[in-house]
Amino acid sequence: MAKIVISAQIDVDPARRAEALESARPHIAAALAEDGCIHYDWSACAMSQTRINVFEEWESEEALAAHFQHIAYTGMRDHIGQFGITAAVSKKYRVDAEGPVYNAEGVATEAFD
């Protein structure tokens, strides 16, 4: 069973980004409590005053499908819509391999073995 990773960038009114992130905590916590959720986070982009980066990791497609039916997802969707979205891009990835970034010698490597 392959893990699923979601990467999204949401641009909002810069005057309201901090509020959007702070008030999203209950939605983030709800997603983290779902079965099959490995990681779920929203963060401010260091390079853009408008951007919120979203990173999610799910155990399986089935776990992600359940999330899309869960109040955590619908609550988050409705929540972020209140903050003046000016752009949004989200992509999901099915992970066929994973491994550490650093090998046994402490060197960063692109290899998955």
Secondary structure, DSSP 8 states (H G I E B T S, - for coil): --EEEEEEEEE--GGGHHHHHHHTHHHHHHHHTSTTEEEEEEEE-TT-SSEEEEEEEES-HHHHHHHHTSHHHHHHHHHHGGG---EEEEEEEEES----SB-TTS-B-----
